[in-house]
Amino acid sequence: MSDPNHPLRAVILAGGSGTRLWPLSRSRSPKQFMRIAGEESLLEATAARVKSFTPADNVLVVTSADSASGEGFRILEPYPKLLEPVGRNTAPAIGAAAIHFRLQGLDPILLVLPSDHLIRDVQAFGACLDVAIAAAARGDLVTFGIRPTSPATGYGYIQSDPEGGNLRRVARFVEKPDAATAVRFLSEGGYLWNSGMFVWKASAILAEIERALPDLHALLLEIEAAAATEGLQAAMQARFARAPSISIDHGVLQGSDRVHVVPATFDWSDVGSWDSVHDVADKDDNQNSVHGNVVAIDCRNTFVRSDSRLVAAIGVEDLAIIETPDAILVTQRGQSQRVREVVDELTRRNAEERHTHLTVQRPWGSYTVLQSGPGYKLKRIEVRPGGRLSLQSHAFRSEHWVVVSGVATVTVDGREATLQRNESTFVPLGSRHRLENRETVPLQIIEVQVGDRVDEDDITRYEDVYGRLKA
């Protein structure tokens, strides 16, 4: 149970999809679930950081329903969650989080922060947080501004009084500028990067949403009223899609006279490009950062990451090289923001590499695509102990299952069977079937799909213990 007497609640926003760190992050494997700058995922590192200031049960993660039942299931499992049925940017997400606490009879101070940023100096962050909490207790809306180190065009900017001390009134928020404007901001002073982190009372931000976005506020009240009988999650599932897609900065804070900024004295990175990953990574004397099975000879200022195969680099300089089992990215340092162009091209091609990795995590375990071609796909499926796939059917394919380790419990059209190692079964097209592991050791099978379509969208679920049934 959360501590109702503790004044601070943390709201971690984890609903984004991955594009800027492709090929490691994908639309269905966003970067907050990736281990990019250490042994923990960025979400786990964010949660660990806020636990220094409020009990773990006071941490609420706002994420997508797809992430909570898919790639992020295992990482998200320990945390209280609020699931968005569709993404609607930060203003509706933050408003829903405030309603979540009001339904508990609370009006706490909320620390709102993205799940995929990196802060290592927790003590300095805590000092800035103390300033923000004191201001929020007076009714102010507080954000954290990062002192710019370059004329970056990848961040929004906050204009404030440069002589205002450790709490400054915000004059305006500026969307991501062009290069010339960013240079001017840096030379003029008085501009900070917008970190996307906020501190305020739940009631204060709801009042500002009512002022700036009355239609959103009315929808939040409708969700709150319905939650009394349906539960908050069901109320959101039925209504949240009607919310406008708008950021809290642009939709609410821009027009408020209650906003203050705390200039950060802590280190910060949004880990938003491979250049920024290199910036925060450990490096050798030649400013190289290598991860995985890598041989780097006579290289300078180069980032190399291998997730599966051996990568060898000789005599290269100012490059980022990222290898995954199904894609390799090579980019000049300083050009990694253009990864978006690669993702756009993959989207145009409808390429699977835009969305998923060859190995895909699921609540019950994982699967790995070993080979695919016209009319067939070969997978290795691993089911954790106690894991249970949904009762499902396919309209366009049949499946052949061969057990290679563990014991499988298989249901096909109501008939249940147990398969040992080196035993197999056939799942006809259209049959209702399920695979589960009732044992205490992992189950591994090889699946061969054959049909007119062999994609992940060809599935109808009838029962699912992980909440993935479509409404």
N, C-alpha and C positions, 0 to 999 in steps of 0.2 A: 504494500500500500504506500502511496505517496504521502509525504508529510504535509498535512494541511496548514501547519503553522509556519512552514518555511516560506519566506516571501518571494522566492525566485523560482520560476519555471523556465525550462529551456524548450524551444520549439526549433527542431532541426528540419530544414526544408530539403527533401531528398527526392523531388519529383522530376528532375531534369533527365534528358536523354543525352547520349554521348555522341559528339561529333568532333570536337576540337582535338581530342587525343586518339583519333583513329590512327592505326588499326587496333590499338589496345581497347579503347572504348568503342562501343557500337550503340545503335539506337535501343537495343534490348539488353545491352550490357553497359550502362552508363558508368562514368568514371568514379562516382562515389562508392561503387562496390569493388573498385579495382585497388590492388596493392601497387601504388605508384611511387611512394616515397618512404618505404619502410615495410615492416612485416604486417602492419594493419592496413585494412582498407581506409580510404579517406573518411568514410562515414564512421568507422570504429574509432579512428583518431579524434574526430570531432566530438563524439559522445564521451570519450575518455577525458577530453579537455574540459567539457562543461561539468563533468562529475566532480571536478575540483571545487565547484562553487554551489552545487545543489545536489541533493541525493539522486541516485540513478533512477528511482521511480518517478522523479519529477521531470524526466526528459520525455518529450513527445516528439515522435518522428512523423512528419507529414510526407507521404509518398504516394506513388500511383498504385492502384490495385494490381496492375500487371507486374510491377517490380516486387510487390509483397508476396505474390504467388509464383514468381518466376526466378529470375537471376539473383535477386536480392533476398530471397526467402531466408536462407540460413543466417545471413548477416543481420537482417532485420528482426529475426525471431525473438531476441531478448528484450526488445523495446516496446513500450506502448506505442500504438500506431493510429494514425488517422488516414484513411485511404481515400484518395481522390479517384472517382471513376473515370474522369477525364482531366487532362491538364488545363488549368485556367490561369496560369501565371501566379504571381506572389500575393496580390491583394486578396483574392478569394481564399487562398490557402491560409493566409494569416488570419483573416476574419473567421474562418471555420475553426481554427485553433483557439481563438479567443472564446468562441461559443462553447467549445469543448470544456473549457475550464469554468465558464459561467454556469453550465449545466451541473457542475459539481458544487455550486454555491461559492465559487472562489472568484476573486478579482486580483490575481497575482501580477507581479511585475514579470514580463516576458522577455527573455533573451532569445531573439530570433536570429538564426544564422544558417548559412548554406552548409550543406553536408560535405562539400568537396573542396574546401579551402584548407590551407596548411598554416598553422601557427605553432611555433615551437617554444617560444618564450611565454610560458603559461603565467609566470609571476607578473610580467609586465602587462599581459592581457588582463589579469585580475585587477591591477591598479587602475587601468582604464575603465574596466567594468564597474568598479566602485564609484567612480565619478558619474557614470551613466545611470547607475541605479539610484543614486541620490537625486539626480535631476528627474528621473522617471517618477520617483515617489512624490514629486511636486506637481506632476501632471504633464511634464514635457515629453516630447517624442525625441528620442536620441538615436543617432547613428554614429558609426565609427568611420573616420576618414583616414586614408593612407597617404602619407607624404609622398608625392610623386618623385621618382628617381629618373624618369625619362618622359619624353612627350608621347606617352602611349596612347594609341587610338582604340585599344580594346576594352577600356573601362569608361564608365560614366564618371563625371566629375561633380564635386560639391564646391560651390563658392561660399566662402565665409570670411570673417574678419581675421587677417593673418596675425593680428596683435591680440586676439581674444583670449589667450590663455588655453587652459585644458578643457574648456567648455565654451563653444562659440555658436552664436546664432547663425543659422543657415540662411543665406541670401537666395540661393536658387540651386536646383539640380540641373545638370546639363547632360544630355544624352551623349553617347560615344562620339567624340568630335573627329573631324578630318585632321590630317597631319599638321596643316598650317595652324589650325585653331589650337591643337594640343601644344605646339611650340609656343604660341602666344600665352596660353595658360601658365606654362612653366616659367616663362620670363616675367610675367606680371606678378606671380605669387598670389596667395590667397585661394588657391584651388587645391583640393585634395581628391584622390581617387575614391570613388564610392565603393565601399567594401561589401555592401549588401547585408551588413549585420546591424541589428536594431535592438533597442531596449525601450520598453514602455509598459504602462499598465494595460491590462486587457480592456478595461472600460474606456481608456483614453483612445486607443486605436479604433475601437468600435464607434466611438463618437465621431472621430475624424472620417471614418468610412461613411457614416450616415450623412455627414456634411458634404463630402466630395462625390460619393457614389451612392446616392439614395436607392437606386434600384438594386444594387448589390446588398445594401444593408437590409432592404425589405426581404430579399431572398434568404439572407442569413437568419432573420427572425422567423421566416416560414420553416426553415430547416430546424431551428431551435424548438419551435412549437411541435413540429411533427416528431421530433426526437423523444418527446415525453411518452409517446405511445409506441413508436416504431424502433427507437434506439437511434443514436446519432448516425451510425454507419449506414443503416438502411435509409434514413432520411436524406443523407447526402447522395446515396446511390440513385435515388429517384429524382433529385432536384438539382444537383450540383452542376450539371451540364448547361443549365440556363444562366450560369454566372458569366459575366463578361470576362474576356481574357485580357487582363491589364496588370501591370506591375504596381506594387505599393508605392514606389517612388513617383512614377508618372501619374498614377491615378489619384493618390491621396496626399503624399508629403509635399509635392510641388506647390500646392495651393494653401498649405498650412502655415500659420505664423507661430506654431508651437515647436518647431523642429530645431534641435541643436546638434552639433557634431563634436565628438571627442577626437582630437587628432591622435592617431595611434602612436604609441611608443614601443609597440611590439613588432616583431617580424611578421610578415604576411605574404602569402602567395595564393592566387586563385588557381594555381596549377592549370592554367588554361591553354597552354601550348607546350610543345616539346621543348621550346626554348626555355620556358619557365621551369619545366621539370629539370632540365640541365642546370639551371641557376641554383636550385635548392638541393641538388644531389651532391653526394660526396665525390671528390675529384682527386686525380693523381697530380703529380708535379707539372704535367703537361696539359692540365685542365680537361682531361678526358674522364668521362664517367661511363663505366661499363657494368652491365648487369646480365647475368646468365652465362651461357656457354659462348664466350667471346674471346677471340685473340686479336689484340690491337697492337700493331707494330709501327713505330714512327708516326703516330697520329698526334694531332694537336686540336684542343678545344672541340672535341667530338663526343657525342653521346651515342652509345650503342647498347641496345637491349635485345636479348634473345630469349624468347619464351619456349622454344622447342629445338631448333636446329643450331649447329655450330655456325657462328658468324665470324668471319675473319676480315679485318680491315688493315690495309697497308698504305702508309704515306698520305692519309687523307686529313683534311683540316676543315674545321667549321661545318661539320655535318651532323645530322641526327639520323640514325639508322635504327629502325624498330622492326623486329621480326616477330611474327606470330605464325601459327601452323598454316594459315591460309592466305597470308598477305604480308608484304614487306613494304615499308615506307622508307624512302631516302630523300631527305630534304636539306637544303642549305640552311645553316643557322641564320636566323633573321627572316626566314621565309615560312616558318612552320605554321603561321596563322592561315596560310593558304591551303592547309589541309581541308578546310571547308569546301574548296573547289573540287578536291578529289571526291569528297562525300557527295557533293551535288552531282558529279558525273556518275558515281555508282548508283545514285537514286534514279538518274535518267535511264540507266541500263537495267534497273530493277535487279541489281546484283545482291545476292544473299549476304555478301561480305559487308554490305552497308548495315545490316541489322544484327547478325549473330556471328559468334565464333563457331568453329567446328565442334568444340565441346560446349554444351549448353547446360547450365545448372537448373535443376528443377527442385520443388519441395521434397520430392521422394528420392532424389539422387541426381544423376546426370546422364546425358547421352552424348556420344561422339560420332560424327559423320565420318566414316572411313572411306567411302567412295560413293559417287553418284553419277548417273548418266540418264539418257532418255528412257523413261519408264521404269527406273529402278533406283533404289538407295540402300546402302549398306551401313548399319549403325552398330555400335557397341553401347549397350544400355547397362548402367550400374544402378542398382536399387539398394539404398541403405537399409540396415536392419529396421524392421517396422514400417518401411516405406510401402506405399500403396498407390498405384496409378489410378486415374479415374476410370470408371466404367464408361466406355466410349465405343464409337463406331466410326468407320471411314466410308465415304461414298465412292471413292475412286481408286482404292488400293486394297490389296490383300497383304498379309504379312506371314513370314515364316520365322519362328523363334527357336534358337538352339541354346541350351544352357551350357555355359563353359565353366562356371564355378558357382557354388551355393545351391540353394534349393528354391525353385519357383513354384508359387501357387498361381495357377492359371484358370481363369473363368472365361468360357466362350459360350455365349447364348445360354447361360444358366447352368452349364455343366462345369464342375470344378475338377481340376486334376493337379497332381503334384509331379513336377518334373525334376529329376536329378541331373547331375553333370552328364553331358553327352546324350541327353534326350531332347526331343524336339516336338513342336506342334505347329499346326497350320491354322491361321486366323483368316477365315474367308471374308471377302469384301462384304460390307454391310453388317457383319455380325457384331453383337455387343460383347465386348471383351475387356478383361482387366488382368494386369500383372501385379503381383505383390510378393513381398519378402517377409515371411513370418518368422524367420530364423534370426539368430544373433550375430551372424556374419554377413558381409555384403553378398549380394547376388549379381552375377554378370551374365548377360545373354548377348548373342549376336542376332540382330534382326535384319531380315531382308524384305524390303518393301517392293512390290511390283504393282504397277497400275498406270492409268492414264495421267494421274497426278500423284506426285510423291512429296508434297509440301506440308508444312506444319499447320496450314489453315484448314486442311481437310480433316476436321475432327468435330464430332458432336459428343458432348459429355452429358451423361445422365445422372451420375453420382460422383461426388468428389469431396474428399475429406479436407481439402485445402482451400475450399471456398472459390473455386474457379468456374462454377456454373454461370452461364450467361442469364441475366435477368429476363 
